Amino acid sequence: MRNYEFLKSGEVLSGLDKYRYSQGAENIKLKDVAGDKIVVKNYATMLQKNIEEESGEVTDEKLLLAIEDINGKVYVTNSATTREAFANIVKFLEDDGVTTGFEIKVVTGKSKNDREFVTVTL
């Protein structure tokens, strides 16, 4: 069984938003839209916990980022690089009073170990 704990969002999330961000069947992997631009309507960072039903023991945890665009599409990633880059963008834009409605670009790169990764930039 999966359980979700919402840690931060741009705007207050409704129950419907929480469902869509965490379990929506139509969610898109962020890495699948590399090169695209997204106008951020809202976002959330959440902790996904896999819980053993019988014992109640947490067997796995993942920190996820969900980004909703102005058309209602939700993009999700568990990339630490992307979460850090997005958090930095949000932090800098907060200085200008901007928490949503900004445009980001999804980009890929190669790590020192020659592995491809996804991140976001303004």
N, CA, C and O of each residue as an XYZ file, in Angstrom:
488
protein
N       0.849     -1.170      0.000
C       0.000      0.000      0.000
C       0.896      1.235      0.000
O       1.931      1.272      0.665
N       0.476      2.240     -0.757
C       1.236      3.485     -0.802
C       0.518      4.568     -0.009
O      -0.709      4.663     -0.010
N       1.322      5.379      0.666
C       0.817      6.481      1.462
C       1.603      7.715      1.037
O       2.799      7.621      0.764
N       0.944      8.872      0.978
C       1.605     10.093      0.527
C       1.514     11.173      1.593
O       0.453     11.418      2.167
N       2.649     11.809      1.845
C       2.709     12.937      2.764
C       3.150     14.151      1.952
O       4.251     14.169      1.403
N       2.286     15.168      1.877
C       2.593     16.364      1.095
C       3.396     17.329      1.952
O       2.964     17.713      3.039
N       4.570     17.721      1.459
C       5.509     18.513      2.232
C       5.461     20.005      1.898
O       5.571     20.843      2.793
N       5.299     20.339      0.622
C       5.283     21.751      0.206
C       4.517     21.859     -1.097
O       4.536     20.950     -1.927
N       3.836     23.000     -1.263
C       3.161     23.274     -2.526
C       3.167     24.772     -2.779
O       3.377     25.568     -1.863
N       2.936     25.146     -4.027
C       2.895     26.560     -4.378
C       1.613     27.210     -3.877
O       1.645     28.289     -3.286
N       0.497     26.556     -4.113
C      -0.820     26.992     -3.659
C      -1.392     25.850     -2.813
O      -0.899     24.724     -2.868
N      -2.422     26.143     -2.039
C      -3.068     25.110     -1.226
C      -3.633     24.038     -2.151
O      -4.241     24.348     -3.176
N      -3.427     22.773     -1.781
C      -3.898     21.655     -2.594
C      -5.237     21.138     -2.088
O      -5.427     20.950     -0.886
N      -6.162     20.911     -3.013
C      -7.425     20.267     -2.665
C      -7.187     18.759     -2.597
O      -6.124     18.274     -2.984
N      -8.166     18.036     -2.112
C      -8.070     16.577     -2.106
C      -7.923     16.023     -3.517
O      -7.181     15.067     -3.740
N      -8.634     16.630     -4.473
C      -8.533     16.215     -5.870
C      -7.118     16.441     -6.395
O      -6.560     15.587     -7.084
N      -6.539     17.603     -6.064
C      -5.156     17.885     -6.479
C      -4.204     16.829     -5.929
O      -3.355     16.308     -6.651
N      -4.355     16.520     -4.644
C      -3.470     15.530     -4.013
C      -3.570     14.182     -4.717
O      -2.560     13.516     -4.942
N      -4.778     13.789     -5.059
C      -4.953     12.526     -5.786
C      -4.269     12.603     -7.146
O      -3.498     11.715     -7.511
N      -4.553     13.666     -7.892
C      -3.987     13.801     -9.234
C      -2.463     13.838     -9.195
O      -1.808     13.213    -10.029
N      -1.897     14.557     -8.241
C      -0.444     14.696     -8.166
C       0.229     13.377     -7.779
O       1.335     13.086     -8.235
N      -0.422     12.598     -6.955
C       0.233     11.396     -6.429
C      -0.113     10.124     -7.194
O       0.717      9.220     -7.290
N      -1.326     10.039     -7.741
C      -1.750      8.762     -8.304
C      -2.407      8.849     -9.662
O      -2.854      7.834    -10.196
N      -2.476     10.028    -10.228
C      -3.154     10.195    -11.511
C      -2.563      9.311    -12.598
O      -1.361      9.349    -12.857
N      -3.415      8.518    -13.228
C      -2.964      7.589    -14.269
C      -2.411      8.320    -15.490
O      -1.650      7.745    -16.268
N      -2.792      9.584    -15.656
C      -2.348     10.342    -16.822
C      -1.087     11.157    -16.555
O      -0.638     11.893    -17.434
N      -0.509     11.043    -15.367
C       0.707     11.794    -15.053
C       1.807     11.449    -16.043
O       1.905     10.320    -16.524
N       2.627     12.440    -16.336
C       3.688     12.311    -17.332
C       5.035     12.359    -16.620
O       5.257     13.200    -15.749
N       5.925     11.456    -16.995
C       7.284     11.495    -16.441
C       7.982     12.725    -17.010
O       7.965     12.964    -18.218
N       8.592     13.496    -16.126
C       9.244     14.729    -16.551
C      10.304     14.464    -17.612
O      10.455     15.257    -18.541
N      11.037     13.364    -17.489
C      12.103     13.076    -18.454
C      11.556     12.829    -19.862
O      12.290     12.937    -20.844
N      10.254     12.496    -19.956
C       9.657     12.242    -21.267
C       9.338     13.522    -22.035
O       8.970     13.461    -23.208
N       9.474     14.673    -21.391
C       9.189     15.945    -22.073
C      10.430     16.842    -22.124
O      10.320     18.067    -22.161
N      11.605     16.217    -22.125
C      12.858     16.973    -22.204
C      12.823     17.880    -23.427
O      12.446     17.455    -24.519
N      13.219     19.131    -23.229
C      13.208     20.126    -24.296
C      11.958     20.986    -24.292
O      11.932     22.043    -24.923
N      10.918     20.546    -23.585
C       9.669     21.303    -23.533
C       9.724     22.385    -22.468
O      10.521     22.328    -21.531
N       8.848     23.380    -22.639
C       8.666     24.421    -21.626
C       7.326     24.176    -20.943
O       6.359     23.752    -21.575
N       7.287     24.452    -19.639
C       6.079     24.248    -18.836
C       5.808     25.540    -18.072
O       6.695     26.075    -17.407
N       4.566     26.040    -18.174
C       4.160     27.169    -17.342
C       3.537     26.561    -16.083
O       2.520     25.870    -16.145
N       4.166     26.832    -14.950
C       3.802     26.187    -13.688
C       2.552     26.836    -13.097
O       2.556     28.016    -12.748
N       1.477     26.041    -12.991
C       0.259     26.492    -12.326
C       0.364     26.235    -10.829
O      -0.016     27.076    -10.016
N       0.889     25.052    -10.472
C       1.087     24.681     -9.076
C       2.072     23.525     -9.029
O       2.419     22.954    -10.063
N       2.513     23.189     -7.850
C       3.471     22.096     -7.681
C       3.364     21.564     -6.256
O       2.781     22.192     -5.372
N       3.948     20.385     -6.068
C       4.005     19.818     -4.718
C       5.200     18.889     -4.605
O       5.547     18.166     -5.539
N       5.814     18.930     -3.436
C       6.813     17.916     -3.084
C       6.106     17.000     -2.108
O       5.411     17.451     -1.199
N       6.296     15.702     -2.312
C       5.613     14.734     -1.462
C       6.507     13.537     -1.190
O       7.394     13.199     -1.973
N       6.245     12.916     -0.066
C       6.962     11.710      0.319
C       6.033     10.530      0.083
O       4.961     10.434      0.681
N       6.465      9.630     -0.802
C       5.693      8.423     -1.091
C       6.246      7.291     -0.228
O       7.429      6.962     -0.303
N       5.387      6.708      0.583
C       5.810      5.612      1.455
C       5.104      4.331      1.026
O       3.881      4.294      0.890
N       5.894      3.287      0.815
C       5.323      1.965      0.585
C       5.222      1.282      1.934
O       6.214      1.142      2.650
N       4.018      0.859      2.273
C       3.759      0.312      3.603
C       3.269     -1.124      3.486
O       2.339     -1.415      2.733
N       3.902     -2.019      4.237
C       3.478     -3.409      4.315
C       2.140     -3.441      5.063
O       2.053     -3.007      6.212
N       1.116     -3.951      4.408
C      -0.229     -3.877      4.977
C      -0.376     -4.633      6.298
O      -1.027     -4.147      7.222
N       0.214     -5.795      6.388
C       0.048     -6.602      7.610
C       0.750     -5.996      8.816
O       0.173     -5.897      9.899
N       2.001     -5.591      8.618
C       2.788     -5.111      9.750
C       2.712     -3.595      9.940
O       2.989     -3.090     11.028
N       2.336     -2.870      8.883
C       2.331     -1.416      8.940
C       3.724     -0.827      8.781
O       3.908      0.382      8.925
N       4.704     -1.672      8.486
C       6.098     -1.244      8.352
C       6.317     -0.531      7.023
O       5.838     -0.979      5.981
N       7.045      0.584      7.069
C       7.413      1.309      5.854
C       8.574      0.555      5.208
O       9.633      0.389      5.814
N       8.360      0.098      3.967
C       9.379     -0.701      3.290
C      10.218      0.103      2.308
O      11.317     -0.310      1.938
N       9.695      1.264      1.884
C      10.424      2.091      0.916
C       9.856      3.498      0.965
O       8.660      3.683      1.193
N      10.718      4.497      0.748
C      10.286      5.885      0.694
C      10.922      6.559     -0.509
O      12.091      6.322     -0.816
N      10.150      7.404     -1.191
C      10.664      8.197     -2.310
C      10.163      9.624     -2.159
O       9.006      9.855     -1.809
N      11.041     10.570     -2.423
C      10.663     11.973     -2.434
C      10.349     12.344     -3.881
O      11.197     12.190     -4.760
N       9.131     12.832     -4.131
C       8.669     13.129     -5.483
C       8.350     14.609     -5.647
O       8.001     15.298     -4.689
N       8.475     15.075     -6.873
C       8.063     16.420     -7.243
C       7.001     16.284     -8.320
O       7.214     15.606     -9.325
N       5.855     16.928     -8.113
C       4.796     16.975     -9.122
C       4.614     18.433     -9.527
O       4.560     19.321     -8.677
N       4.521     18.669    -10.830
C       4.337     20.017    -11.370
C       3.107     19.990    -12.265
O       3.019     19.184    -13.190
N       2.153     20.880    -11.982
C       0.963     20.994    -12.823
C       1.127     22.209    -13.736
O       1.499     23.291    -13.282
N       0.846     22.020    -15.025
C       0.939     23.153    -15.946
C      -0.425     23.847    -16.070
O      -1.418     23.384    -15.511
N      -0.457     24.943    -16.795
C      -1.686     25.739    -16.894
C      -2.792     25.020    -17.661
O      -3.941     25.461    -17.642
N      -2.461     23.917    -18.338
C      -3.471     23.123    -19.047
C      -3.965     21.943    -18.212
O      -4.778     21.144    -18.679
N      -3.468     21.833    -16.967
C      -3.922     20.763    -16.089
C      -3.125     19.473    -16.184
O      -3.449     18.502    -15.500
N      -2.084     19.440    -17.021
C      -1.238     18.246    -17.105
C      -0.316     18.217    -15.887
O       0.162     19.257    -15.432
N      -0.072     17.010    -15.367
C       0.786     16.855    -14.194
C       2.022     16.053    -14.592
O       1.926     14.965    -15.160
N       3.184     16.622    -14.279
C       4.479     16.000    -14.562
C       5.103     15.603    -13.235
O       5.073     16.377    -12.278
N       5.670     14.396    -13.169
C       6.204     13.885    -11.909
C       7.624     13.367    -12.116
O       7.957     12.810    -13.162
N       8.454     13.566    -11.087
C       9.814     13.023    -11.110
C      10.257     12.685     -9.694
O       9.786     13.276     -8.723
N      11.166     11.728     -9.594
C      11.811     11.445     -8.307
C      13.283     11.844     -8.349
O      14.054     11.471     -7.464
N      13.673     12.595     -9.368
C      15.059     13.028     -9.546
C      15.454     14.058     -8.486
O      14.834     15.116     -8.375
N      16.480     13.740     -7.717
C      16.986     14.672     -6.700
C      17.529     15.937     -7.356
O      17.364     17.033     -6.820
N      18.172     15.795     -8.506
C      18.720     16.939     -9.231
C      17.603     17.903     -9.621
O      17.736     19.116     -9.456
N      16.509     17.361    -10.136
C      15.385     18.191    -10.548
C      14.718     18.852     -9.350
O      14.383     20.036     -9.397
N      14.525     18.094     -8.281
C      13.907     18.672     -7.073
C      14.732     19.834     -6.544
O      14.180     20.867     -6.162
N      16.047     19.673     -6.519
C      16.930     20.731     -6.024
C      16.874     21.953     -6.936
O      16.774     23.080     -6.450
N      16.936     21.744     -8.246
C      16.889     22.863     -9.195
C      15.550     23.595     -9.096
O      15.507     24.825     -9.105
N      14.461     22.836     -9.002
C      13.139     23.450     -8.912
C      12.993     24.223     -7.601
O      12.456     25.331     -7.594
N      13.462     23.655     -6.505
C      13.403     24.341     -5.204
C      14.184     25.650     -5.252
O      13.745     26.651     -4.684
N      15.329     25.656     -5.917
C      16.116     26.884     -6.050
C      15.384     27.926     -6.882
O      15.398     29.110     -6.544
N      14.744     27.498     -7.971
C      13.966     28.417     -8.797
C      12.864     29.058     -7.960
O      12.684     30.275     -7.981
N      12.126     28.222     -7.221
C      11.036     28.722     -6.380
C      11.563     29.710     -5.349
O      10.968     30.765     -5.127
N      12.680     29.365     -4.722
C      13.260     30.228     -3.684
C      13.652     31.598     -4.256
O      13.369     32.625     -3.640
N      14.297     31.621     -5.420
C      14.703     32.889     -6.024
C      13.501     33.707     -6.480
O      13.486     34.925     -6.309
N      12.486     33.050     -7.062
C      11.313     33.773     -7.547
C      10.451     34.312     -6.407
O       9.739     35.301     -6.582
N      10.511     33.667     -5.246
C       9.786     34.173     -4.080
C      10.254     35.577     -3.715
O       9.480     36.366     -3.173
N      11.526     35.900     -4.008
C      12.039     37.254     -3.764
C      11.248     38.297     -4.559
O      11.156     39.456     -4.157
N      10.676     37.870     -5.695
C       9.886     38.761     -6.542
C       8.384     38.592     -6.292
O       7.564     39.172     -7.004
N       8.030     37.797     -5.282
C       6.619     37.564     -4.977
C       5.945     36.572     -5.917
O       4.717     36.492     -5.961
N       6.743     35.814     -6.670
C       6.203     34.857     -7.642
C       6.292     33.454     -7.060
O       7.377     32.997     -6.701
N       5.148     32.765     -6.965
C       5.161     31.374     -6.476
C       4.591     30.413     -7.505
O       4.866     29.214     -7.456
N       3.800     30.929     -8.435
C       3.260     30.118     -9.524
C       3.164     30.998    -10.763
O       3.371     32.209    -10.690
N       2.850     30.383    -11.907
C       2.695     31.144    -13.144
C       3.995     31.423    -13.875
O       4.008     32.200    -14.830
N       5.082     30.811    -13.450
C       6.365     31.023    -14.118
C       6.646     29.872    -15.081
O       6.080     28.786    -14.956
N       7.531     30.132    -16.045
C       7.861     29.136    -17.059
C       9.202     28.483    -16.755
O      10.179     29.155    -16.423
N       9.230     27.158    -16.876
C      10.484     26.416    -16.736
C      10.717     25.613    -18.012
O       9.786     25.334    -18.768
N      11.952     25.253    -18.232
C      12.310     24.392    -19.356
C      12.884     23.100    -18.799
O      13.705     23.117    -17.881
N      12.449     21.987    -19.359
C      12.952     20.675    -18.958
C      14.163     20.357    -19.831
O      14.064     20.343    -21.058
N      15.300     20.102    -19.196
C      16.534     19.828    -19.932
C      17.170     18.542    -19.423
O      16.910     18.098    -18.305
N      18.003     17.960    -20.262
C      18.767     16.783    -19.862
C      20.244     17.096    -19.968
O      20.649     18.029    -20.661
N      21.033     16.311    -19.281
C      22.476     16.468    -19.328
C      23.134     15.131    -19.051
O      22.462     14.124    -18.830
N      24.441     15.136    -19.066
C      25.230     13.930    -18.764
C      26.025     14.175    -17.497
O      26.655     15.220    -17.335
N      25.990     13.204    -16.605
C      26.760     13.311    -15.368
C      28.220     12.957    -15.632
O      28.585     12.539    -16.731
N      29.045     13.133    -14.603
C      30.457     12.765    -14.716
C      30.617     11.286    -15.005
O      31.606     10.865    -15.605
N      29.625     10.485    -14.568
C      29.655      9.038    -14.802
C      28.991      8.655    -16.117
O      28.712      7.481    -16.359
N      28.736      9.658    -16.975
C      28.151      9.461    -18.294
C      26.707      8.955    -18.237
O      26.232      8.298    -19.163
N      26.021      9.268    -17.141
C      24.609      8.904    -17.035
C      23.768     10.128    -17.385
O      24.090     11.251    -16.995
N      22.683      9.892    -18.128
C      21.794     10.995    -18.488
C      20.905     11.344    -17.292
O      20.428     10.461    -16.580
N      20.693     12.641    -17.084
C      19.805     13.084    -16.018
C      18.894     14.178    -16.547
O      19.174     14.797    -17.573
N      17.798     14.405    -15.832
C      16.841     15.446    -16.186
C      16.854     16.512    -15.101
O      17.021     16.213    -13.919
N      16.674     17.764    -15.523
C      16.574     18.862    -14.572
C      15.721     19.967    -15.209
O      15.249     19.834    -16.338
N      15.539     21.038    -14.472
C      14.755     22.169    -14.992
C      15.547     23.461    -14.826
O      16.421     23.574    -13.967
N      15.211     24.440    -15.683
C      15.856     25.741    -15.644
C      14.826     26.799    -16.029
O      13.774     26.481    -16.582
N      15.135     28.044    -15.734
C      14.249     29.134    -16.142
C      14.500     29.495    -17.595
O      13.851     30.394    -18.129
